[in-house]
Amino acid sequence: MEQHLYIKNMVCDRCKASVNQLLVSMNVPVYALSLGDVIVEQMDNETHVALKDKLKQTGFELIESEDDVLIEQIKTIIIENLEDEDSPILKVSELLTGKIPKDYSVLSKLFSKRMGITIEKYVIQLKIEKVKEFLQLGQLQFSEIADCLSYTSSSHLANQFKSVTGMSMSDYKSLQQWDRKTIDKII
């Protein structure tokens, strides 16, 4: 019999590998694994408790409430879309309702209530961290970064970057002592 596990802070391929390795070390058969979502063989209560503890020790958290599962799904969908350079440019509302069968207003209210920030502001924070990464790598011009992140113009991106960070992109790039947050620490 299968069991769905929803895991908080599982935001990248290294996270998936880490969780998979943990499950294998506990002899828990894994049927499917994606960001924030793992399908395993049904576990007994003792194994479930041990897994919960081991996940916590490695910076993850087992999600058990339905609302928290929805929040994690929202975050995962947004992160995956931001990381996927080939994905079509969609409004966040279209993106989420296309993958979660709930009205956007319900998702938005739940997210804001639980996270203390709107979905739109969360997306902006994610994009700003992605901009910081691009600036740190130094491989793209400002206009190319704006294109990658679906901004209407580089000036729109520059204004948003400055309003969030308090400095221009040029100033940030010249710092050489970057202040970046990991995706799981944004909220």
N, C-alpha and C positions, 0 to 999 in steps of 0.2 A: 504494500500500500504506500502511496506517495504522500508527502507532506510538504507544504509550501512554507518557506521561511523568508521573512522580509528583514533585511539587515540594513541598519542605518550606518552612514559614513562610508558606504561601499561606492566609491565615485570614479574608479579608474581600473584599468586592466591589472595593475599591480594589486589592487584591492581584491579583485576577483581571484587572482592567483593565490593570494594569502589566505582567503577564506576557503578556497578549494583545498589547499594544503592542510589547513586546520581540520577540515572535515575528513580528509583521507587519513590523517594521523589518528583520528578518533574512530576509524573504521566505519564511517557513515557513508553509504553509497550515494553518490551525487548523480542525479538524472539530467539536470539542466542547471545552468548557472548564468545569470546576467546581472547587470548592475542592480544591486539592492534586492535581488530576487533569486532564491535558490530552491530547487525542487530536489528533495532527498527522500530516501526510504524512511518510512515512519519510524520515529525514535521512541524509546521508552522514556519515562519521566526523568530517570537518573541521567541518561545521556543528554536530554534536553537541558537540564540544569547545568551540567558540566559544560556544554557547548555555550550556553549563555555567559557563564563565567569566563571561559577562554576567549570568547569574542570581545568581551569587555576589556580584558587584559591587553588585547591587540588593537584597541581603539575603535572597535565596532560595537554595535548594540543590536540585540534582537528586538524587533518591533512586534508588539502583540495587539495593540488596539487598532481598530479599523480606521479611525481618523489618522493615526500616525502612519499607517500603511499608505493611505492616500497622499499624505504630505510627502512621504518618501518617493512615491511614484511621480508626483509632480516634479520634484527636484531632479529625479533621475531622467525624466523625459527632457527637461530643459537642458540639463548638462549634456546628455547624449546629442541633442540637436545642435548645441553650440560647438561641440567637438567634431561633428560630422560636416566636413567641408562640402560634401556632395548633396546634402539635404536641401530641399527647396525652402525658400524664405517664406515663412508663414507667420501670421500674427500668433502671439502666444496663446490666445484664446482658441484659435483654430487648431494649433498644434496639440493642446491638451485635450480638447473635446474630441479630437480625432483618435485619441488613444485611450481616453478614460470616458466611459459612457455616463457622464454626469454633466449637468449644465455648468457652464463656466462660472456663473455667479455663485453657485454652491462651492465650487473648488476655490474660488477667489476668497470668499468669506471665511472658509475653513482655514486656508493658508494664512490669511491675515490674522485671524484670531489666535491660532496656535503659534505662529512664528513671529508675530509682532511687526511684520513688514509685508507690504503688498507683493504680489507675484512680479509685478512690473519692476519694482525696486530691487527685488532679488535678481532678476534678469540683468538689470543694469550693473549690479555689483559683480555678477559673474563676468559680464563683458569687460568691465574695468580691470578685473584680475587677468583676463585673457590679453587685454591691451598691454598690461605690465609685462606679461610673459613675452609678447612680441617685441616690446621695446628692449627688454633684457637680451633677447636673442639678436637684435639689431639687423635682422635680415629683410625687413619690409619698411617701405616708406609709410608715412602717416596715412596717405590716401589708400594704400593697399590694405592697411590694417582696417580702415573704415569699411572698405569693400568686403573684406573677409567676415566682418561682424555685422553686415547688413545695415550700416549707418547710411543715411541719405547723403551725407557729405563728410569730408574730413573735419570741417569746421564744427559740424554737429557733434562729432566724436570729441573734438578738442574741448568744446564747451562742457560736455558732460563729464569728461575726464577731470577737468579743472574743478567743477562743482562737487565732485565726489572726493577727490584727493586733496584739493586745495593748491594744486600746482599744475603747471602746464606739462604736456607730454615731453617737451624738450627738456624742461627742468628735471623731470623724473628720469629721463634717459641719461642725463649727465651726472646724476647722483652717484652711480656706481655702487650704491649701498641700498639695494632695492628692498622695499617694504611690501612683500607679497603675502597674501593669505592663501592657505590651501583651500580648495573648493569646499571641503567638509567643515571649514571654520567660518564660512561666510555668514551663516546663521545657524 
